[in-house]
Amino acid sequence: MSEGGYCPYNIGPFHKTMVPYMLRSLGVQRDELVLDVGAAQGHVAISAKAAGYRRVAVIDIESYNFALFQNSYDIVCWLCNVESDRLPFDEGEVGAVVCFHLIEHLGSPTHYLSEVHRILRPQGVLVLVTPDWRKQYKTFWRDPTHVHPYDKESMGRLLRMHSFRNTRLSAWGPRFGAGRLKAYQWLPRLGMIGADLLAIANK
């Protein structure tokens, strides 16, 4: 992906705008611990850090960007397999867990979601973004690492099964001219009309 311009040195205005907007709108305070799981190039973590969130951590199964995260952004990094490892945080330690395009790669999300529920503080928030199967069924399997599709109904049931509450499900990403014109910078709701699925739930 970095060859196509998707790299930590080239984070676009969508993430820079929408990640802080989402955290603010969910009431996540800037001194709370924000955890980016499956951080990859760091578009969530770096955007949160740049917006003034002081305690940002990442978890990934690969460490290829950890030196950059730590040295350039003071982001704490943990190497972890979320399908089997215990997440390296105490119960109730984390204010928000943000997980962009990870859950569709997990054969079973049970261990991961149980661990997220454990580490979140009371009323803490989980944010998931994944391809919406209803909108992307023609292209979902083009990524050979995808193993599990979700739509609004299956995602809602999954989160309820793992004791999450107050689930909100919507679209994610810009569409039509909202992306080209970057209109979401002035009206962030235009960043929530795309082909991905956004799931938000509380502990």
N, C-alpha and C positions, 0 to 999 in steps of 0.2 A: 504493500500500500504506500510505503514511503516513496517509491519510484513515481507514483502518480501525484505526488504533492501532499499526500496525507501523512504528515510527520509532525513531531513535536515542535519543529521550528516554524511550522506553517499552519497554526491553528486559525481557522477562519472565523468570521464574525458570527456565524450561527452558534457555535459552541460558546464563544466569548459572551454572547448576549443571552442565550437561553439557559445555560447552566446556572449563572448567578440569579437570573429571574426565577427559575424554578426553586432554587434553595430559599430565596427571600420569600416567595409566595407561600412556601410551606412552613415558614416561621423558624428556619434553621438559623441559629445565632452564629455570629462570626467567631466566637470562641469555642464552639462545639467541635467535636471531632467528626470530620467528614471523611468517609471511607469510599474510595473508588475501587471496585472489584472488577478484575479483568481490565486493568487500566490501559494496556497496549501502548499507544502513542501518547497517552496522557491528556486527551482533549477535555475530559471532565476535571481531572485533578488540577491541571495547570490553569484552566479557566476559573476554577473555584479559588485557587491561590491568588491569581491576579486580581480577583474581585475583593480580596481582603479577608477571605476565610483563613484564619491563622493556623489551624490544626487540620492538615490534610494528610491522609495516608493512602497508599495504594497497595493492593494485593494483585499478584499475577503469577501465572505458572512459569513465565519466562522473565528473566532479569535484564533483558537487553537495553532497556531505557532507565534502569535504576540509577546509574551514575549521574545521568542528566537530571533526573528528578531530585536527587539528593543534593547535588552540588550547585545546581542553578536555581532551584525553587524551594529548597529546604523541605521537601516532601519525604515523609517516612515511608520506607518500602519494605514489603514482606513477600518472600517467595512462598507460595502456598498452592496446593491442589485443593480447590474448594469442594471437590466431590468426595474427598476422603479425610482431609486434614482438619484439625481443630483450628478455627480462626484465632489469631494471636492477640485477642483482646478479652478483657474481663467482662463479666455479665453486666449489662447496662452501661458500658463505657462509651458507646458510639451514639452520636446524635442523628446521623443520616448515613445510610448505605446507598450508594448510587452504582448501578450496574447496567452499562450500555452494551448491548449485543454480546451477551455472555450466555444467558440461560438457554438459548436455542442450541448451544454447543454441548450442553450437559446431558448425558444419557439419563440420569436421574437427578432432579434438583432437591431431593428430600433432605439429604445431609446439609447441603448448602443453606437452604431456607431455614432449617432448624438452628443452624449456627448463627445466621443473621438475626433471627428472633432472640437468641440468647444474648448477643452482644449489644443490641439496641437498648437505649434507655427507655423507660416508660413513655409512651406517646412518640417515641422515635420513629423516623420515617424511612421506608424502603422505596426506592425509585428504580424501576426496571424499564428498559427500552429493548424491544425485540421486534423482528419483522412481524407484521400482521398477516397471518396466513390468508385471510380473506382477500387481502389486497395484493399479496405477493406470491400466491400459490404457483404462478407460472415461472417464477425466478428463484424461489426459495432454495431449491435443490441444486442450483448452479454452484453454490458454495459447498464443496464436498465435506467440510467440517460441520455443517449443520446436521443435527440429529433429531431435533424435536421442534415442530412448529406449534405456535399458539395463536389463538384468536381471543377476543374479549371474554367469551364465555369460559373457555378452558383456563385462561389466566386467572379470572376471578375465582373459580373453583379451587385452583391450586393454592392461591394465597389464603383462602378461607380454611382449607385443609391444614395449613401450617400455622393457624391461630392468628393470622393478621386480620386487622379490623379496618373499617372505614375505607374500603378499597375504592379507588377512582380509576376509571379506565377511559382513555381517550386516544386520539391520533397524536402522532409526533412527527415533526419535520415540516419544512415549508413545501408548498406546491405552487404550480403555475408561476406567475410573475413574482410571488412573494419571496421566492428564493433568489431569482435573478436580480430583483430590485432591492433585496435585503430589507424588505418592508417590516420584517419582524423586529428590527432594531427600534422602530418607533411604536409598533403594536405587537408585542410579543405573542399574543394569541395566534398570530399568523404563522408562528413556528410550531403550531400544534394542529395542523390540518393535513399532515403528510401520510405516507404509506406505512410508517412504523406504528407500533402499539406502545403506548405509554401507560404503565401501571404504577400507581402510588398507593401505599397502604401504611398503616400505623401498627406499631406493636400493641 
